[in-house]
Amino acid sequence: MGVRDGTLRLYDYAASGNCYKVRLLLALLRQPYERVPVDIFAGDTLTAEYARLNPLRETPVLELESGELLTQSNAILWYLAEGTPFLPSTRLGRAQAAQWLSFEQEHVMGGIAGARFRRLTGRAAADSPGDAARFARGQRALALLDAHLAGREWVVEESCTIADVSLFAYVHVADDAGFGLRSHPSVWDWLARVRGLDGFVDDLVPYPQNAWPGAGRSIYD
């Protein structure tokens, strides 16, 4: 890990929406890169070697051609989008993109993604109050996004930006946790627009069996 050989390298977990959003933007940009699989629940992030990549032991990590390292999915999106149409060109547009990236981490991650992960891996049953709170938070996030998208095609300005890419990652699989995406028509139509982008990929995979409680070793157990 961390070899400075001039290669753009992404350390990622195939079932993570945070990793998927980076892979999606790389595909939309047609940016070549090397993908390094990281199995979170097999203990891959618990090693001293991985801690040198990211002391927080999280994915994704983007290793730049220079050998510099970037963590946090939305920061990686911002870096990759610099100088491309996926980062708004105006001061206001960039601020609005930052606003929605924060919304994604606080409300989509905290609500939709959190509920989905725990429900799909058998964790929700052991924490019914927490599950209900996460689900309610996710419902509010979807309602807010649906209202924002009413009468507009994209989250910020007039074309797809990193705000759309970031939000899409976990919103598009919200039905896995029972959120009922079809009851949010503006979100539903927006999801279709993202899927229609040239270069679009959806390689997010289901959580493997070692993601269930007691089946693996990770920072989440």
KOLLO-122252 format. One line per field, with one value per residue (C-alpha): residue number from 1; residue in three letters; x negated, y, z. Coordinates in Angstrom, 1 decimal. Example, Ala and Ser with C-alpha at 12.3 -4.5 7.8 and 13.67 -1.06 7.14 Angstrom:
<nodes>
seq	c(1 / 2) .
type	c(Ala / Ser) .
px	c(-12.3 / -13.7) .
py	c(-4.5 / -1.1) .
pz	c(7.8 / 7.1) .
</nodes>
This chain:
<nodes>
seq	c(1 / 2 / 3 / 4 / 5 / 6 / 7 / 8 / 9 / 10 / 11 / 12 / 13 / 14 / 15 / 16 / 17 / 18 / 19 / 20 / 21 / 22 / 23 / 24 / 25 / 26 / 27 / 28 / 29 / 30 / 31 / 32 / 33 / 34 / 35 / 36 / 37 / 38 / 39 / 40 / 41 / 42 / 43 / 44 / 45 / 46 / 47 / 48 / 49 / 50 / 51 / 52 / 53 / 54 / 55 / 56 / 57 / 58 / 59 / 60 / 61 / 62 / 63 / 64 / 65 / 66 / 67 / 68 / 69 / 70 / 71 / 72 / 73 / 74 / 75 / 76 / 77 / 78 / 79 / 80 / 81 / 82 / 83 / 84 / 85 / 86 / 87 / 88 / 89 / 90 / 91 / 92 / 93 / 94 / 95 / 96 / 97 / 98 / 99 / 100 / 101 / 102 / 103 / 104 / 105 / 106 / 107 / 108 / 109 / 110 / 111 / 112 / 113 / 114 / 115 / 116 / 117 / 118 / 119 / 120 / 121 / 122 / 123 / 124 / 125 / 126 / 127 / 128 / 129 / 130 / 131 / 132 / 133 / 134 / 135 / 136 / 137 / 138 / 139 / 140 / 141 / 142 / 143 / 144 / 145 / 146 / 147 / 148 / 149 / 150 / 151 / 152 / 153 / 154 / 155 / 156 / 157 / 158 / 159 / 160 / 161 / 162 / 163 / 164 / 165 / 166 / 167 / 168 / 169 / 170 / 171 / 172 / 173 / 174 / 175 / 176 / 177 / 178 / 179 / 180 / 181 / 182 / 183 / 184 / 185 / 186 / 187 / 188 / 189 / 190 / 191 / 192 / 193 / 194 / 195 / 196 / 197 / 198 / 199 / 200 / 201 / 202 / 203 / 204 / 205 / 206 / 207 / 208 / 209 / 210 / 211 / 212 / 213 / 214 / 215 / 216 / 217 / 218 / 219 / 220 / 221) .
type	c(Met / Gly / Val / Arg / Asp / Gly / Thr / Leu / Arg / Leu / Tyr / Asp / Tyr / Ala / Ala / Ser / Gly / Asn / Cys / Tyr / Lys / Val / Arg / Leu / Leu / Leu / Ala / Leu / Leu / Arg / Gln / Pro / Tyr / Glu / Arg / Val / Pro / Val / Asp / Ile / Phe / Ala / Gly / Asp / Thr / Leu / Thr / Ala / Glu / Tyr / Ala / Arg / Leu / Asn / Pro / Leu / Arg / Glu / Thr / Pro / Val / Leu / Glu / Leu / Glu / Ser / Gly / Glu / Leu / Leu / Thr / Gln / Ser / Asn / Ala / Ile / Leu / Trp / Tyr / Leu / Ala / Glu / Gly / Thr / Pro / Phe / Leu / Pro / Ser / Thr / Arg / Leu / Gly / Arg / Ala / Gln / Ala / Ala / Gln / Trp / Leu / Ser / Phe / Glu / Gln / Glu / His / Val / Met / Gly / Gly / Ile / Ala / Gly / Ala / Arg / Phe / Arg / Arg / Leu / Thr / Gly / Arg / Ala / Ala / Ala / Asp / Ser / Pro / Gly / Asp / Ala / Ala / Arg / Phe / Ala / Arg / Gly / Gln / Arg / Ala / Leu / Ala / Leu / Leu / Asp / Ala / His / Leu / Ala / Gly / Arg / Glu / Trp / Val / Val / Glu / Glu / Ser / Cys / Thr / Ile / Ala / Asp / Val / Ser / Leu / Phe / Ala / Tyr / Val / His / Val / Ala / Asp / Asp / Ala / Gly / Phe / Gly / Leu / Arg / Ser / His / Pro / Ser / Val / Trp / Asp / Trp / Leu / Ala / Arg / Val / Arg / Gly / Leu / Asp / Gly / Phe / Val / Asp / Asp / Leu / Val / Pro / Tyr / Pro / Gln / Asn / Ala / Trp / Pro / Gly / Ala / Gly / Arg / Ser / Ile / Tyr / Asp) .
px	c(0.0 / -1.0 / -3.6 / -4.4 / -4.2 / -2.1 / 1.1 / 4.4 / 5.6 / 8.8 / 9.0 / 12.6 / 15.3 / 17.6 / 20.8 / 20.2 / 22.2 / 19.5 / 17.1 / 19.6 / 20.1 / 16.4 / 16.4 / 19.5 / 17.8 / 14.6 / 16.8 / 18.6 / 15.3 / 13.8 / 10.9 / 8.6 / 7.6 / 6.6 / 9.2 / 7.8 / 10.5 / 10.7 / 12.8 / 13.9 / 15.5 / 12.5 / 10.4 / 8.6 / 8.9 / 7.7 / 4.1 / 1.2 / 0.6 / 4.1 / 3.8 / 1.0 / 3.5 / 6.3 / 5.9 / 9.7 / 9.6 / 12.5 / 13.0 / 12.7 / 9.1 / 7.9 / 4.1 / 3.1 / 0.5 / -1.9 / -1.3 / 0.7 / 3.7 / 7.3 / 10.0 / 13.7 / 15.9 / 17.2 / 13.8 / 12.6 / 15.5 / 14.6 / 11.0 / 11.9 / 14.5 / 12.1 / 11.9 / 14.9 / 18.6 / 19.3 / 18.1 / 20.2 / 18.3 / 20.0 / 19.3 / 22.9 / 23.1 / 20.1 / 21.5 / 24.8 / 22.9 / 21.1 / 24.5 / 25.9 / 22.8 / 23.2 / 26.9 / 25.9 / 23.5 / 25.8 / 29.2 / 28.9 / 26.0 / 27.5 / 31.0 / 31.2 / 27.8 / 27.8 / 31.2 / 30.4 / 27.1 / 28.6 / 31.7 / 29.9 / 27.3 / 29.6 / 28.6 / 31.9 / 33.8 / 31.6 / 32.2 / 35.8 / 35.8 / 32.6 / 34.0 / 37.2 / 35.2 / 32.9 / 35.9 / 37.8 / 34.6 / 34.4 / 38.0 / 37.5 / 34.4 / 36.3 / 39.2 / 36.8 / 35.0 / 38.2 / 39.5 / 36.2 / 36.3 / 39.9 / 39.7 / 36.0 / 33.8 / 30.7 / 29.9 / 27.6 / 27.7 / 28.7 / 26.6 / 25.4 / 22.8 / 21.1 / 24.1 / 26.2 / 23.5 / 23.1 / 26.8 / 27.5 / 25.3 / 27.5 / 30.8 / 31.1 / 31.1 / 33.4 / 36.1 / 33.8 / 34.8 / 38.4 / 38.4 / 40.8 / 39.0 / 42.0 / 43.9 / 41.4 / 42.0 / 39.4 / 36.7 / 37.8 / 37.5 / 34.2 / 32.8 / 33.7 / 31.9 / 28.8 / 29.0 / 29.3 / 25.9 / 23.3 / 20.8 / 23.2 / 22.4 / 24.0 / 21.6 / 22.8 / 23.0 / 25.0 / 23.4 / 21.6 / 22.3 / 19.3 / 21.0 / 23.5 / 22.8 / 20.3 / 19.4 / 16.4 / 14.0 / 14.3 / 14.4 / 18.2 / 18.3) .
py	c(0.0 / 3.6 / 2.9 / 6.0 / 4.7 / 7.4 / 5.4 / 6.8 / 4.1 / 3.7 / 1.6 / 0.6 / -1.7 / -2.9 / -2.8 / 0.7 / 3.6 / 6.0 / 4.0 / 3.6 / 7.3 / 7.7 / 4.9 / 6.4 / 9.8 / 8.2 / 6.3 / 9.5 / 11.3 / 8.2 / 8.5 / 5.5 / 4.2 / 1.0 / -0.4 / -2.1 / -4.2 / -3.7 / -6.2 / -4.2 / -7.1 / -9.5 / -7.1 / -5.5 / -2.0 / -3.1 / -3.7 / -1.3 / -1.1 / 0.2 / 2.7 / 4.3 / 4.9 / 6.2 / 6.4 / 6.3 / 2.9 / 3.8 / 3.5 / 4.9 / 6.2 / 7.7 / 7.5 / 10.2 / 9.8 / 11.7 / 9.3 / 11.8 / 10.3 / 11.6 / 10.3 / 11.1 / 10.3 / 13.8 / 15.4 / 12.9 / 13.8 / 17.5 / 16.8 / 14.7 / 17.2 / 20.2 / 21.6 / 19.5 / 20.3 / 18.2 / 21.0 / 24.2 / 27.1 / 29.8 / 30.7 / 30.2 / 26.9 / 25.5 / 26.7 / 25.0 / 21.8 / 21.9 / 22.4 / 19.2 / 17.2 / 18.0 / 17.1 / 13.8 / 12.9 / 14.1 / 13.0 / 10.5 / 8.6 / 9.0 / 8.1 / 6.0 / 4.4 / 3.7 / 2.1 / 0.1 / -1.3 / -2.3 / -3.8 / -5.8 / -7.2 / -8.2 / -5.4 / -3.4 / -6.0 / -5.5 / -1.8 / -1.0 / 2.6 / 3.4 / 1.8 / 3.8 / 7.0 / 6.3 / 5.4 / 8.6 / 10.6 / 8.9 / 9.6 / 13.3 / 13.4 / 11.9 / 14.3 / 17.3 / 16.1 / 15.4 / 19.0 / 20.5 / 18.6 / 19.5 / 21.5 / 21.0 / 18.4 / 18.5 / 19.3 / 22.3 / 24.5 / 23.0 / 19.9 / 16.9 / 17.8 / 16.0 / 16.9 / 14.5 / 11.8 / 11.9 / 11.8 / 9.1 / 6.5 / 5.7 / 7.2 / 4.9 / 1.8 / 3.3 / 0.7 / -2.0 / -0.6 / -0.1 / 3.7 / 3.5 / 5.6 / 5.6 / 7.8 / 10.5 / 11.2 / 14.0 / 11.8 / 8.9 / 10.9 / 12.4 / 8.8 / 8.0 / 11.0 / 10.0 / 6.5 / 8.0 / 9.8 / 8.8 / 6.5 / 5.6 / 2.5 / 0.8 / -1.7 / -1.5 / -5.0 / -6.5 / -6.8 / -10.2 / -12.6 / -11.5 / -8.2 / -9.8 / -9.4 / -11.8 / -13.0 / -10.8 / -8.3 / -4.6 / -1.1 / -1.5 / -4.4) .
pz	c(0.0 / -0.6 / -3.3 / -5.3 / -8.8 / -10.5 / -10.3 / -9.1 / -6.7 / -4.8 / -1.7 / -1.3 / 0.0 / -2.7 / -0.5 / 0.7 / -0.8 / 0.3 / -1.9 / -4.7 / -5.0 / -5.8 / -8.3 / -9.9 / -10.4 / -11.7 / -14.3 / -15.3 / -15.7 / -17.5 / -15.2 / -15.2 / -11.8 / -9.9 / -7.5 / -4.4 / -2.6 / 1.1 / 3.1 / 6.1 / 8.0 / 7.4 / 9.5 / 6.6 / 8.0 / 11.5 / 10.3 / 11.1 / 7.3 / 6.7 / 9.6 / 7.6 / 4.8 / 7.1 / 10.9 / 11.2 / 9.5 / 7.1 / 3.4 / 0.8 / 0.5 / -2.7 / -3.3 / -5.8 / -8.5 / -6.2 / -3.4 / -1.3 / 0.4 / 0.6 / 2.8 / 3.3 / 0.3 / -0.3 / 0.0 / -2.6 / -4.9 / -4.6 / -5.5 / -8.5 / -9.8 / -9.8 / -13.3 / -14.5 / -15.0 / -11.9 / -9.6 / -10.0 / -11.6 / -9.5 / -5.9 / -4.9 / -6.8 / -4.9 / -1.6 / -2.4 / -3.4 / 0.0 / 1.6 / 0.0 / 0.7 / 4.4 / 4.2 / 2.6 / 5.4 / 8.3 / 7.1 / 4.3 / 5.9 / 9.4 / 8.3 / 5.1 / 5.1 / 8.8 / 8.8 / 5.6 / 7.0 / 10.3 / 8.7 / 6.0 / 8.5 / 11.3 / 13.7 / 13.7 / 15.8 / 18.8 / 18.8 / 17.9 / 19.3 / 17.4 / 14.2 / 14.4 / 14.9 / 12.0 / 9.8 / 10.7 / 9.9 / 6.6 / 5.8 / 6.6 / 4.4 / 1.4 / 1.9 / 2.0 / -1.1 / -2.9 / -2.2 / -3.3 / -6.6 / -7.4 / -10.6 / -11.1 / -12.7 / -10.6 / -7.0 / -7.8 / -10.9 / -14.3 / -14.6 / -12.6 / -9.9 / -7.1 / -5.0 / -7.2 / -7.2 / -3.5 / -2.7 / -5.3 / -3.7 / -0.8 / -1.9 / -4.9 / -2.6 / 0.1 / -0.8 / 0.7 / 4.1 / 3.2 / 2.5 / -0.5 / -3.1 / -5.5 / -3.0 / -3.7 / -7.4 / -7.8 / -6.2 / -8.4 / -11.6 / -10.5 / -9.9 / -13.5 / -14.8 / -12.9 / -14.3 / -17.8 / -17.6 / -20.1 / -18.3 / -15.4 / -13.5 / -10.6 / -9.1 / -5.5 / -4.2 / -1.3 / 2.1 / 2.4 / 5.2 / 7.2 / 7.7 / 10.1 / 13.9 / 15.2 / 11.7 / 11.1 / 12.6 / 12.0 / 13.5 / 13.5 / 15.9) .
</nodes>
